[in-house]
Amino acid sequence: MRVAVVGATGMVGEVMLKVLEERSFPVSELIPVASEKSVGKELEFNGKKYKVIGLADAVAAKPDVALFSAGGGTSLEWAPKFAEVGTTVIDNSSAWRMNTDKKLVVPEINASSLTTEDKIIANPNCSTIQLVMALAPLHDKYKIKRVVVSTYQSITGTGVKAVKQLENEYAGVKDEMAYPYQIHRNALPHCDVFEENGYTKEEMKLVRETQKILNDKSIAVTATAIRIPVVGGHSESVNIQFENDFELSDIRKILNDTPGVTLQDNPDTNTYPMPIYAQGKDDVFVGRIRRDESQPNTVNMWIVADNLRKGAATNAVQIAEYLVEKNIL
Ligand code: 2RA
């Protein structure tokens, strides 16, 4: 498989390369791609050295699959160019996610909808992926009526510049590159930009993408997304109201039996998910499961995952693995 990684020198791109190696994805030739300023840089993959090339040269190379994590603008302009030469694009940006004729895929939930016709496949937002991994099996059993989610998102979601800024803030170092309004050593109720309705784009991604992935616009979702000075993963406090009543033990069993989900839930031993434990792992971790005593048919839980892995790189590689397994690629 000739595999391009577009954005290979970025934070998610580097994790994509790591995950491709770790999972022994069948890469016959790697095509690392980045912006002009990184062309010529050398990187190592599976013990071999490769030189980063530009986008036009990568299209001309006609890779079998291209994993994109290079921002929405690059995806909008270049994903169709790769698709035109026969490449299957799996895009981690938000560019194509809500496009009605593009599929938004979490393999454990809806990869079965993929066909050879799908030449641009959208990877959901990190905070959405970990949420729907827990919601999907519960929705199948109990039909979800409403979800209230509050996220506590890792600084790595903003990017390497923000991680550096946080380090400088802690070190008391003046940072010329600092985001003008954002003090990262803080709980910042501002992820991405604000929309007309007062929600941020990050919050509306949780609303729109959840309904698309679960294929059910009747599910009411409301979200608040907060950036916190933590690396390792995103955390989410989730309140789920079902159409039907449930047994708490059955909720736990369903989640425990769901591939890709790990239950960490025992208050007696202070066992619950935390980013420090999720970092570097590919599962979605669920704990603090308890009935919401303030209203019927409702449960609370705490969901944590590494936003760079299952929230981005691993999910994209798993989509590629599914395509190979089903001979779609
Ligand atoms: C964030 N979900 O965490 C976005 C992805 N970068 O800001």
Residues whose N, C-alpha, C, O or C-beta is under 5 A from the ligand:
A	BS01	2RA	N125 C126 S127 Q153 S154 G157 T158
